[in-house]
Amino acid sequence: MTDTLLETPETSALNDYLQVHQATLVTTEGSYAVSVHGEIVVNKRVVPYHLVPDEGFLGKTNKWRKLGTAERLALLQERWNAAAREKLEQQLLQCALGIAKISQEYELDPSSAYNAFQAKYELARFRCKLAVERIESLLSTGVATRQAAKTHDAINLSLYPESFTLAQQMRRHFIAVLGPTNSGKTHQAMEHLALAKSGVYLAPLRLLALENYHRLLDAGVAVSLITGEQRKLHPDATHVASTVEMLNPNRAIDVAVIDEIQLLDDPDRGAAWTAAVCGVPANTVYLLGALEAEEAIESLVKRVGGTLEVRKLQRKSPLEMERQPLGSLKNLHPGDVLIAFSRREVLNWRDQAIEQGFAVSAIYGNLSPEVRQAQAERFIEGETTIVVGTDAIGMGLNTPARRVIFTTANKWDGYSEGMISASLAKQIAGRAGRFGEHETGFVAGLDAQTHKAITMLLQQKPEPLPATGFFVAPNLDYLQQISAASGQSKLQPLLELFTKHINVHDEFFLPANLTDQLEKAKWLDVLPLSLAERFTFSLCPISTKIPMLERALKDWAACRANKKAAPLLRMEGLGGRNELQYLEDTCKLYSAYAWLGYRMPDTFPSGEMAQSLMQSTSEEIDKLLQVQNTRHRHGKKPAKPVRRGASGPNRRR
């Protein structure tokens, strides 16, 4: 069934204007801007563009949020109209003609320069400058150019799919099962997987890998669990449930299920999904995800080879926008889920909900998968009656909510705060309602402004994923090839070479975000470690933003360099307000040690102990959250617990 949503003439007019003028709203550099697409013709060659016009900024995020819909439309019409398009296309045409002249005179291919005109979030003048730089770089002569060409050939990502030799030898059939949250996408794929002679389930999260590992076990399947930091190996396993990064491209299987395929568009982790589609050696490959991934899937499957079948599903229960915002936490009811977008705000809203007499589950990304699952289970069992969480509940958790309430429509993305995307709003809102438990799911904003913003987002049709620009991250083989071609042995320069030279291709593949890996490479390159060792440490899932964890990783790398066993550091949680944070960081520390223990067991011999401590620390965090629940509710009359259907779909004891 389709979503039942409120629509105003103003929001409809804004959306219609964007559609007619081939434009979308984006956030970039902390501001709202209009991103436009179209084509110019250069010497009979059609050159597409997708850019932010130089005058396309609409205002800082805070300023834009204060504008009414009519004011937004007026500003948009002022900045983007027929005259503005003419000006932009003349700018691009002038640049393109200069590139064409150089290309013809020196017999160069201008494709990579023209491809610079496709960058959804960047200004036209910057991309024109880049286009000129690209064509000029082709004119360079001497040793540096020949070396660059040699390095270019070593990378040659146009042949990336062919590097997965086993998958390329198979006649694969892809089945894309696409639909919104609560449409049953996973069910039919997992049924086929359970009946297959052999297979793999590839998850975006350890939590989902664990959930479907148990699902296959319950179906009587001999299955192993393999994630970065956890192994449960069955001696006669025919199936594997794993995180997507743990794909084994060298074992042929019958059926593969790749979950949350829309994450192809994620610059940080999308490379793992690109690798999975290119390299999973299965006769039948299920691709599960959002409807907006259809065009990207069609393009990628066409490139890697194989047949494609697309199945589209609808929600099993209707979704409705409440007519009024919640207004106050006094209007909460058992079964509600409050959404915030930071750990601090989750704990703040949790405390306020507890003060209203509710028992509350808290779910946010900093918690380990085990704690998130435990908190969700408390809600399912009726031990808690309200969930306060981030968008972490939007993927991999069975939280059968009656109503989803957004406390805000804005999220900090690491660079600036801006309105969440329509696709994310729909994914989170889709958690409202559960077939067999709640006939209808309801959605609301906490205040009038948020309510209006969420209404607008849920009305929008999510923009399709790009059909080009699939992210790729370098594996060790690639880096060793670049090293042999360039003579460079340091990790940081090799990663930078990969990022630089990847741009000279047709941009069907693009570099993943390697920022965190490059930061680690800087200090790893001063240690007497092999390239393989430095590469492994650079991938260790430790955030450089947490000093205690970064120091631990540096100490561990030094132990490896000095050929010493690395001790398992035991962190003692501090009392008071910092206790929860320290326990969370400690859990990440044990998780990282376990991750390294599987890859360098001689240096990290206490991997099993790390697993055990990771589990016990997760249990301690869950208990602490419940203690805080009880402490805050002291003297308050609790809301009556609601026993939720234990026999509902996806229910597992």
C-alpha positions in Angstrom: 0.0 0.0 0.0 1.1 3.5 -0.6 2.0 6.0 2.2 -0.9 8.4 3.2 0.8 11.7 3.7 -0.2 15.4 4.1 0.6 17.6 1.2 0.3 21.4 0.9 0.0 23.4 -2.4 3.3 25.1 -1.4 5.4 22.0 -1.1 3.8 20.6 -4.3 4.7 23.8 -6.2 8.3 23.6 -5.0 8.7 20.0 -5.9 7.0 20.6 -9.3 9.4 23.5 -10.0 12.4 21.3 -9.2 11.2 18.5 -11.4 10.4 20.7 -14.4 13.8 22.5 -14.2 15.8 19.3 -13.8 17.0 20.3 -10.4 17.3 19.0 -6.9 18.1 20.5 -3.5 21.4 19.5 -1.9 23.4 20.5 1.2 27.1 21.3 0.6 29.6 23.3 2.7 26.9 23.9 5.4 24.5 25.5 2.9 21.5 24.6 0.8 22.1 24.8 -3.0 20.3 23.8 -6.2 22.0 21.1 -8.2 21.1 20.9 -11.8 21.6 18.5 -14.7 21.4 18.6 -18.5 23.5 18.4 -21.6 25.6 20.6 -23.9 26.8 19.7 -27.4 30.5 20.1 -28.3 31.4 19.5 -31.9 28.4 17.1 -32.3 29.4 15.3 -29.0 26.8 15.3 -26.3 28.4 16.1 -22.9 26.2 15.7 -19.8 26.5 17.8 -16.7 25.3 17.7 -13.1 26.5 20.6 -11.1 25.8 23.4 -8.7 25.7 26.7 -10.7 28.1 29.4 -9.4 25.1 31.3 -8.1 23.2 28.3 -7.0 23.7 28.6 -3.2 20.4 29.3 -1.5 21.6 30.2 2.0 23.2 28.7 5.1 21.3 25.7 6.6 19.9 27.7 9.6 18.7 30.5 7.3 17.1 28.1 4.9 15.2 26.4 7.7 13.7 29.6 8.8 12.2 30.3 5.4 8.6 29.4 4.6 7.9 27.2 1.6 6.7 30.1 -0.5 9.9 32.0 0.4 12.0 29.0 -0.5 10.2 28.7 -3.9 10.7 32.4 -4.6 14.4 32.2 -3.8 14.8 29.1 -5.9 13.1 30.8 -8.9 15.4 33.8 -8.5 18.6 31.6 -8.5 17.6 29.0 -11.1 15.6 29.8 -14.2 15.9 29.8 -18.0 18.4 32.7 -18.0 20.5 31.0 -15.3 20.6 27.8 -17.3 21.7 29.7 -20.4 24.5 31.3 -18.4 25.6 28.0 -17.0 25.6 26.2 -20.3 27.6 29.0 -22.0 30.1 28.8 -19.2 30.4 25.0 -19.7 30.5 25.3 -23.5 33.3 27.9 -23.5 35.3 25.6 -21.2 34.5 22.5 -23.3 35.4 24.1 -26.6 38.9 25.0 -25.2 39.3 21.4 -24.2 38.2 20.2 -27.6 40.7 22.4 -29.3 43.6 21.0 -27.3 42.3 17.5 -27.7 42.2 17.8 -31.5 45.5 19.5 -31.8 47.4 16.9 -29.8 45.2 13.9 -30.5 44.1 13.5 -26.9 40.9 11.9 -25.5 38.9 14.6 -23.8 36.6 12.2 -22.0 38.1 12.5 -18.5 38.0 16.3 -18.8 34.4 16.3 -19.9 33.5 13.9 -17.0 34.5 16.6 -14.6 31.2 18.3 -15.4 29.4 15.6 -13.4 29.8 16.3 -9.7 26.4 16.8 -8.1 27.6 18.7 -5.0 30.3 21.0 -6.5 30.3 24.4 -8.1 30.6 24.8 -11.9 33.6 27.1 -11.8 35.6 24.6 -9.7 34.7 21.7 -12.1 35.6 23.8 -15.1 39.0 24.5 -13.6 39.4 20.7 -12.9 38.4 19.9 -16.5 41.1 22.2 -17.8 43.7 20.8 -15.4 42.9 17.3 -16.6 43.4 18.0 -20.2 46.6 20.0 -19.4 47.9 17.0 -17.4 47.7 14.9 -20.6 50.0 17.3 -22.3 52.8 16.8 -19.7 55.9 15.2 -21.0 59.0 13.5 -19.6 59.7 10.9 -17.1 56.9 12.0 -14.7 54.3 11.5 -17.5 55.6 8.1 -18.5 55.7 7.0 -14.8 52.1 8.3 -14.3 51.0 6.4 -17.4 52.6 3.2 -16.0 50.9 3.7 -12.7 47.6 4.5 -14.5 47.9 1.1 -16.3 48.6 -0.7 -13.0 45.4 0.6 -11.5 43.1 0.6 -14.6 39.9 0.3 -12.8 38.0 -0.1 -16.0 39.1 -3.7 -15.6 38.0 -3.8 -11.9 35.2 -6.4 -12.4 37.5 -8.6 -14.4 39.9 -8.9 -11.3 37.3 -11.2 -9.8 38.1 -14.1 -12.0 35.8 -16.8 -10.5 32.7 -14.6 -10.6 33.5 -13.5 -14.1 33.6 -17.1 -15.3 30.1 -17.8 -14.0 26.8 -17.1 -15.7 25.2 -15.2 -12.8 21.5 -14.3 -12.4 20.8 -11.3 -10.3 17.4 -10.8 -8.6 16.8 -7.3 -7.3 14.1 -7.3 -4.6 13.3 -3.6 -4.0 10.8 -1.9 -1.7 10.4 0.3 1.4 10.9 -0.8 5.0 8.4 -3.4 6.1 7.7 -4.8 2.7 9.1 -8.3 3.3 12.2 -8.0 1.0 14.4 -10.2 3.2 11.9 -13.0 3.7 11.7 -14.5 0.1 15.5 -14.2 -0.4 16.3 -15.9 2.9 13.9 -18.7 2.1 15.7 -19.4 -1.2 19.1 -19.2 0.6 18.0 -21.6 3.3 17.0 -24.2 0.6 20.1 -23.8 -1.5 23.0 -26.3 -1.4 25.4 -23.6 -0.5 25.3 -19.8 0.0 26.2 -16.6 1.7 24.4 -13.8 3.3 26.2 -10.4 3.2 25.1 -7.8 5.7 25.9 -4.1 6.3 26.1 -4.7 10.0 27.4 -7.3 12.4 24.0 -7.2 14.0 22.3 -8.2 10.8 24.8 -10.9 10.1 24.2 -12.3 13.5 20.4 -12.1 13.2 20.4 -14.0 9.9 23.0 -16.5 11.1 20.5 -17.5 13.8 17.7 -17.4 11.2 19.6 -20.0 9.1 20.5 -22.1 12.1 16.8 -22.2 13.1 16.1 -23.5 9.6 18.5 -26.4 10.1 21.2 -25.0 7.9 24.9 -25.7 8.6 26.1 -22.1 8.7 29.2 -20.2 9.9 29.3 -16.6 11.2 32.2 -14.5 9.9 32.6 -10.8 10.7 35.6 -8.6 11.1 35.9 -9.4 14.8 33.8 -12.5 15.4 33.9 -16.1 14.1 31.5 -19.0 14.8 32.7 -21.7 12.5 30.6 -24.8 11.7 32.8 -27.8 10.8 30.5 -28.8 7.9 29.3 -25.4 6.9 27.5 -25.1 3.6 26.5 -21.5 4.2 28.1 -18.3 5.7 26.5 -15.2 7.2 29.0 -12.4 7.2 29.5 -8.7 6.9 29.8 -7.5 3.4 33.5 -6.6 3.8 34.3 -10.3 4.6 33.2 -11.6 1.1 35.2 -14.6 0.0 35.4 -14.2 -3.9 37.2 -17.6 -4.2 34.5 -20.0 -3.1 31.8 -20.8 -5.7 28.3 -21.0 -4.2 24.7 -21.5 -5.3 22.9 -18.5 -3.8 24.1 -15.1 -2.4 22.0 -12.4 -0.7 23.5 -8.9 -0.6 21.5 -6.7 1.8 20.9 -2.9 1.7 22.2 -2.6 -1.8 21.5 1.1 -1.8 24.6 1.5 0.2 26.5 1.4 -3.1 26.1 5.2 -2.9 27.9 5.5 0.4 31.4 7.1 -0.1 32.7 5.5 3.1 31.6 1.9 2.7 30.0 1.7 -0.7 33.2 0.1 -2.1 32.3 -3.1 -0.2 29.0 -3.4 -2.1 30.7 -2.6 -5.4 33.1 -5.5 -4.7 30.3 -7.8 -3.7 28.3 -7.2 -6.9 31.4 -7.6 -9.0 32.9 -10.5 -7.2 30.4 -12.7 -5.4 30.7 -16.1 -7.2 27.1 -17.3 -6.9 24.8 -18.7 -9.6 21.9 -16.6 -8.1 22.5 -13.2 -6.5 19.8 -11.4 -4.5 20.2 -7.7 -4.2 17.9 -6.3 -1.4 17.3 -2.6 -0.9 15.4 0.6 -1.6 13.5 1.3 -4.8 15.8 4.2 -5.7 18.7 1.7 -6.3 17.1 0.2 -9.5 18.9 2.3 -12.1 22.2 1.9 -10.4 21.7 -1.9 -10.2 20.8 -2.1 -13.9 23.9 -0.1 -14.9 26.3 -2.1 -12.6 24.9 -5.6 -13.6 25.2 -4.6 -17.3 28.8 -3.7 -16.7 29.8 -6.9 -14.8 27.7 -9.3 -16.9 24.8 -11.5 -16.1 21.0 -11.5 -16.3 18.8 -9.3 -14.1 15.3 -9.7 -12.8 13.7 -6.8 -10.8 10.9 -7.5 -8.2 9.2 -4.5 -6.6 7.4 -4.8 -3.3 5.0 -2.5 -1.3 4.6 -2.0 2.4 2.5 -4.7 4.1 0.8 -2.1 6.3 -0.1 1.5 5.6 1.9 4.4 6.9 0.2 7.7 7.8 1.4 11.1 8.9 -0.2 12.3 12.0 -2.3 15.5 11.4 -0.6 17.3 14.3 2.9 17.2 15.8 3.3 15.5 19.1 3.8 18.8 20.9 5.0 17.5 24.2 6.4 14.2 25.7 3.3 14.2 27.8 1.5 13.0 24.7 3.8 9.9 24.3 2.1 6.5 24.3 3.5 3.0 24.8 4.9 1.7 21.5 6.3 5.1 20.4 9.8 5.5 19.0 11.5 8.9 19.4 14.3 9.7 16.9 17.2 12.0 17.5 20.5 12.2 15.6 23.3 12.2 18.2 24.2 10.1 21.3 23.9 13.2 23.5 20.4 14.0 22.3 19.3 10.3 22.6 20.3 10.2 26.2 18.7 13.6 26.8 15.4 12.7 25.3 15.6 9.3 27.1 15.9 11.0 30.5 12.9 13.3 29.7 10.8 10.3 28.6 11.7 8.5 31.8 10.6 11.5 33.8 7.2 11.1 32.2 7.1 7.6 33.8 8.1 5.5 30.8 10.6 2.6 30.8 12.9 3.4 27.8 15.3 1.6 25.5 18.1 3.6 24.1 19.7 2.7 20.8 22.5 4.6 19.1 25.5 3.9 16.9 28.1 4.1 19.6 26.6 1.0 21.3 27.9 -2.4 20.3 25.5 -4.6 18.2 24.9 -6.8 21.2 23.7 -3.9 23.3 21.5 -2.5 20.6 19.9 -5.9 20.2 19.4 -6.3 23.9 17.7 -2.8 24.1 15.5 -3.7 21.2 14.6 -7.0 22.8 13.5 -5.2 26.0 11.1 -3.2 23.9 9.8 -6.2 22.1 9.2 -8.1 25.3 7.4 -5.1 26.9 10.0 -4.5 29.6 10.4 -1.0 28.1 7.6 0.8 26.4 9.4 3.6 24.6 12.5 3.6 22.3 14.7 6.6 21.9 17.2 6.1 19.1 19.2 7.5 16.2 18.9 6.3 12.6 20.7 3.2 13.9 17.2 1.7 14.3 16.5 2.2 10.6 18.6 -0.8 9.7 18.9 -4.3 11.2 16.7 -4.0 14.3 13.2 -5.4 14.7 11.5 -2.6 16.7 7.8 -2.9 16.1 6.8 0.7 16.7 3.2 2.0 16.7 4.4 5.5 15.9 7.8 7.1 15.0 8.3 10.6 16.2 11.2 12.8 14.9 12.6 15.2 17.5 14.4 17.0 14.6 14.7 16.8 10.8 18.4 17.9 10.9 21.6 15.8 11.3 25.3 16.6 11.6 27.1 14.8 8.8 30.6 15.4 10.2 31.0 18.7 8.4 27.8 20.6 8.8 24.3 20.3 10.1 21.6 19.9 7.4 18.2 18.4 6.7 18.2 14.6 6.4 17.6 13.1 3.0 14.2 11.9 1.9 15.4 8.4 1.6 16.7 8.4 5.2 13.5 9.9 6.4 11.5 7.2 4.7 13.7 4.4 6.0 13.3 5.6 9.6 9.6 6.4 9.3 9.1 2.9 7.8 9.8 1.4 11.2 6.3 2.5 12.2 3.8 -0.2 11.9 4.6 -3.9 11.7 2.5 -6.4 9.7 0.6 -8.6 12.2 1.3 -6.3 15.1 0.2 -2.8 14.2 -2.4 -2.4 11.4 -1.2 1.1 10.6 2.1 2.9 11.3 2.0 6.6 12.3 4.7 9.3 11.9 5.0 12.7 13.5 7.3 15.5 14.3 7.8 16.6 17.9 7.2 20.3 17.0 5.4 22.1 14.2 8.6 22.9 12.2 9.9 19.3 12.4 6.4 17.9 11.6 6.2 20.1 8.5 9.7 19.2 7.4 9.2 15.4 7.8 5.9 15.7 5.9 7.7 17.4 3.0 10.5 14.8 3.0 8.1 11.8 3.0 6.2 13.4 0.0 9.4 13.6 -2.0 10.4 10.9 -4.4 13.9 9.9 -3.4 16.4 10.7 -6.1 17.7 7.6 -7.9 21.2 6.5 -7.1 23.7 7.5 -9.8 24.1 5.0 -12.6 27.9 5.7 -12.6 30.5 6.5 -10.1 30.5 3.3 -8.1 33.0 3.4 -5.2 36.1 1.3 -5.2 38.7 0.9 -2.4 42.2 -0.5 -3.2 43.0 -3.9 -1.9 46.5 -5.1 -1.2 47.0 -6.5 -4.6 46.2 -3.2 -6.2 48.6 -1.3 -4.0 51.4 -3.8 -4.7 50.8 -3.3 -8.4 51.0 0.5 -8.0 54.1 0.0 -5.9 55.8 -2.1 -8.6 54.8 0.4 -11.3 55.8 3.6 -9.4 58.6 2.5 -7.3 56.8 3.9 -4.2 56.7 1.7 -1.1 55.1 4.0 1.5 51.4 3.4 2.2 50.2 7.0 2.2 51.7 8.0 -1.2 50.3 4.7 -2.7 46.8 5.5 -1.4 47.1 9.0 -2.8 48.3 7.7 -6.2 45.2 5.4 -6.3 42.9 8.3 -5.6 44.6 10.6 -8.1 44.9 8.2 -11.0 41.4 6.7 -10.6 40.0 10.0 -12.0 41.5 9.5 -15.5 39.1 6.7 -16.3 35.5 7.1 -17.5 34.4 7.6 -13.9 32.2 4.5 -13.9 34.2 3.7 -10.8 35.3 6.3 -8.3 37.6 6.3 -5.2 36.0 5.6 -1.9 36.5 8.0 1.0 40.0 7.1 2.2 40.4 9.9 4.7 40.6 7.8 7.8 43.0 5.3 6.2 45.3 8.1 5.0 45.4 9.5 8.5 46.6 6.2 9.9 49.0 5.7 7.0 50.9 8.9 7.9 52.3 7.4 11.2 52.3 3.8 10.0 54.8 4.7 7.3 57.5 5.6 9.9 57.4 2.1 11.4 59.6 -0.8 10.2 56.6 -2.8 8.9 55.9 -4.5 5.6 53.4 -2.9 3.2 50.9 -5.7 4.0 51.2 -5.1 7.7 50.8 -1.3 7.4 47.8 -1.9 5.1 46.1 -4.2 7.7 46.6 -1.7 10.5 45.2 1.1 8.4 42.0 -0.9 8.0 41.6 -1.7 11.7 38.1 -0.4 12.7 39.4 2.2 15.3 38.3 5.8 15.0 41.2 8.3 15.0 38.7 10.8 16.6 38.9 8.9 20.0 42.4 9.6 21.4 42.4 6.6 23.8 41.7 4.2 20.9 44.2 5.8 18.5 46.9 5.5 21.2 46.1 1.8 21.6 46.4 1.2 17.9 49.7 3.0 17.7 51.0 0.9 20.7 49.8 -2.3 19.0 51.5 -1.4 15.7 54.7 -0.6 17.6 54.5 -4.1 19.2 54.2 -5.6 15.8 57.2 -3.6 14.5 59.3 -4.7 17.5 58.1 -8.4 17.1 56.5 -8.4 20.5 53.1 -9.7 21.6 50.6 -6.9 22.1 48.9 -7.0 25.6 45.1 -6.8 25.8 44.6 -3.5 27.5 41.8 -3.5 30.1 40.1 -0.2 30.6 38.4 0.6 33.9 35.2 2.5 33.4 35.0 5.8 35.3 32.0 6.4 37.6 29.5 9.2 37.2 28.5 10.8 33.9 31.6 9.4 32.0 31.0 5.8 33.0 28.8 4.9 30.0 31.2 6.6 27.5 34.2 4.7 28.9 32.4 1.4 28.7 31.4 2.1 25.1 35.0 3.0 24.2 36.3 -0.1 26.0 34.0 -2.3 24.0 35.4 -0.8 20.8 38.9 -1.5 22.1 38.3 -5.2 22.7 36.5 -5.4 19.3 39.5 -3.9 17.5 41.9 -6.3 19.3 39.7 -9.3 18.3 39.8 -7.9 14.7 43.6 -7.9 14.7 43.7 -11.2 16.4 42.2 -12.9 13.4 44.7 -11.3 11.1 47.9 -11.3 13.2 47.4 -14.0 15.8 51.1 -14.2 16.7 51.1 -10.5 17.7 47.6 -10.5 19.2 47.3 -13.9 21.0 44.5 -12.9 23.3 41.7 -12.7 20.7 39.4 -15.1 22.5 39.8 -13.2 25.7 39.0 -10.0 23.8 35.8 -11.7 22.5 34.8 -12.6 26.0 35.5 -9.1 27.4 33.6 -7.6 24.5 30.6 -9.6 25.4 30.8 -9.0 29.1 31.3 -5.3 28.6 28.3 -5.2 26.3 26.2 -6.8 29.1 27.6 -4.3 31.5 26.5 -1.4 29.3 23.0 -2.9 28.9 22.8 -3.2 32.7 24.0 0.3 33.2 21.3 1.7 30.8 18.7 -0.2 32.8 20.1 1.1 36.1 19.8 4.6 34.7 16.2 3.8 33.7 15.4 2.7 37.2 17.3 5.6 38.9 15.5 8.3 36.8 12.1 6.7 37.3 12.4 6.5 41.1 9.2 7.9 42.5 7.5 8.0 39.2 4.5 5.8 38.3 5.6 3.8 35.2 3.5 3.6 32.1 1.9 0.2 31.8 4.1 -2.2 29.8 2.7 -3.6 26.6 3.4 -7.2 25.7 4.1 -7.2 22.0 3.3 -10.2 19.7 5.9 -12.8 20.3 4.5 -14.8 17.3 4.9 -11.9 14.8 7.1 -12.1 11.7 10.9 -12.3 12.3 10.4 -13.1 16.0 13.1 -15.3 17.4 13.6 -16.3 21.0 
